[in-house]
């Protein structure tokens, strides 16, 4: 179980954690609370269920992963599993919603967005799933 908390004392992972925490806070609060003109939890679950055929349980699990991921990135606690969850979330976003539009984010008026942004977030999360929380983290304190 030591591998779960083991990490290097590097600030590079802190930067990745901060970037993911901020991004998923902003995007997740749209999904969960309806802030910033978002749909809110019920609206998102309904959308993911009806548009993509995802089971309702997995839709709620995705919202939990977003919220728990933010808390994990901020605290630096259980970063590896949380980062894996966020990477999985972004993989599904790419698969379900962005792949068909190609790579580039800005496709022009009336078109969906490509996968480039989701890919960047997924790779940031995978870097943390592999490398751990880094400096300034509860994981690092536990691993000593």
FENNORTA-V606353 format. One record per pair of residues at least 12 apart in sequence whose C-alpha atoms are under 7 Angstrom apart, sorted by the first residue. I is the first residue (numbers start at 0). GAP is how many residues later the second one is. Records with the same first field share a line. If there is no record, write none. Layout:
I->GAP + GAP
This chain:
1->141
3->76
4->73 + 127 + 134 + 135 + 137 + 138
5->126 + 133 + 134 + 137
6->124 + 125 + 126 + 127 + 133
7->126
8->125 + 126
9->124 + 125
10->123 + 124
12->115 + 120 + 121
13->119 + 120 + 121
15->108
16->56 + 57
17->55 + 56
20->49 + 52 + 53
23->42 + 46
24->45
27->38 + 39
30->13
31->31
44->14 + 15
51->44
61->27
64->20 + 21
65->20
68->13 + 14 + 17
74->62 + 63
75->57 + 61 + 62 + 63
76->60 + 61 + 62
77->61
78->50 + 53 + 54
79->48 + 49 + 52
80->48
82->42 + 43 + 45 + 46
83->41 + 42 + 45
85->39
86->35 + 38 + 39
89->28 + 32
90->31
93->21 + 24
97->15 + 16 + 17
98->15 + 16
100->12 + 13
101->12 + 13
102->12 + 13
103->12
104->12
